[in-house]
Amino acid sequence: MNITLVRGDITEQRVDAIVNAANSSLLGGGGVDGAIHRKGGPDILADCRALRASRYGRGLPTGRAVATTAGRLDARWVIHTVGPVHSTAEDRSELLASCHRESLRVADELDARTVAFPAISTGVYRWPLADAARIAVETVRTARTQVEEVRFVLFDDRAYEAFAEQLTY
């Protein structure tokens, strides 16, 4: 698998699947989630509502992943995953790793070969950037998957540098 880094907007990526750092409601929100829903349009929200009406009536559990259409995005699918809120009292690292593993598992089910990830849980969920980068890169590197390219799309220089440092190890 090829792991690449891009400084930019995840909604601008031309890939098979874009991973959404979703909230458990699947109904949109702020940050990456809001940007994906706004740019992707109403078809994504319609699919998310259908998921809530069927399998995920209580919302998508943290660490799990599910796919919808990508709507107007330049991708085939959006893979929604719910990252954990960072805690100094409880180690939730495995949940963050699970977001990446589960997203790749869903990508394999879809036969997706290129997948773009944001820096999951590093926004309002307050996960320290360097630690999130370590967990993300390590998990992706060791995942058993048919995905050929994982692209971490990072919004700013600070995030890009944190992920770049992990790729040098």
N, C-alpha and C positions, 0 to 999 in steps of 0.2 A: 504494500500500500504506500502511496505517496502522500505525505502530509505537507500541506502548503499553508502559508500565512498571507492574508490580504488585509491591508488597512483600508477600511471602507464601510460601505452600507450593505448589510446582508441581503436586503431586498433587491439589490442590483445584480446579484449573482446569477449566472447562467449555469445551473447544475441540475441534476436529476431531482434532488431533494434539498430543501432548506429546513434546518432544525429551528424550531421556535421555542424560545425560553418562555413557555406559557405559564399562566396561573392555572390552578386546578379547575376553575370554572370552564375553561376552554372558550370563554366568550370575549376574549380580547382584554386589553389592559394597557399599561404603559410600556415604555422602553421598546425592546425588540418585539415583544408581543403586539403592542399597538401599531408599530410600524408595519409589521407583516400583515395584520388585518386591514390597515388603511390601504396599503399599496395593492394587496392581493384582491381586495374587494369582497362583495357580499357572498360569493360562493364559498369562501373559507368559513365564514360565520355560519352559513346554512349547514355545512357539513358538521361543524362543531356542535350546533344545536341538535342535529340528528344523533350524534354520539351521546350527548347528554340525555336525550330522550330514550336511548336504548341501553347501551352497555355501561355508561358512566353517569348515571343519575345523580350520584353524590360527587361527581367531579373526577378528574384523572388523578390518581394517587401520585405522590412525590416519587420520583425515580422511574416512573413508567413512561411509555411513549406510545403514540397512536398517530396515524397518518390521515390527512385529508387532501383534497384537491389543493392546488396552489393558486387557483383563480387567475388573476392577471399577472402574477409573478412569472419571471422567466425560468420556471422550474416546472417539474411535473407534479411534485407533491410537497406538502409541508408536513414535517414530522414534529408533532407537538410533544414536548417533555416538560415536566414540572420539576424544577430544581429545588433543593432544600434551602431554607433560610439558614444562614450561618449562625452557629451557637458556640459560645465559649464554654458552656456547661455540658455540652453533649457532642460527641464526635459524629458528624453526619457525612463524613467523607465517602462512605460506601454508597449513600444515596446519590451523591453527585457523580460518582463513577457509574452508577447504574443508569443515570440519564444518558450517558454516552454509549454504554453497552446496549441499552434498550433501543436507542435511536438507530444504531447500526444494525441491530436485529430486525427492526421494522424495515430499514433500507434494504436488507437482504430479501425480505419477504416481497418487497416491491421490485426487486431486481434493479435497484438503483446502483449506479457505479460511481457517481460523484455526489458528495454530500457536503454542504456548508453548515458549519456550527458557529454560533455566537459564543461568547464567554459566559456560559450558563451560571447563574446565581451571583454574578459579580455586581449587579446593579442594586436595585432596592433590597435584594436578599442579602447584601453586605458580605458576600464571601470574599476573603482577601485574595486579591488578584494573583499574586505569585503562587499561592496554594491551589487556587482553582486551575491555573495553567498547568501546574505539575500533575494534578489529578486527571485533567482532560487529556493531556498529551500521553501520559503513561497508560491510561485506559485505552485510548485509541490505538496506540502502538501494540498493545498486547491482545487486542480483540481478535476473535476469530470471525472474519467477515469476508464477503466477496467484493466489498466496496474497494474501488481502485484508487480514488482520491478523496481524502478528507481535507477540506479547506476550512481553516479557522479564520473567520471574518471578524476583524477586531476594529472597534469603533474609533479608538484613539491611539496615539503613540505609546502611552503607558501600557495599555493592554497588549499591543503588538510586541513591545519589548519584553514583557513578562512571558509571552508565549515563545518568542524567539530564543530566549534564554533556555527554556526547557528543551527546545529542539537541538541545542548544541550538546546536550548530554547524551 
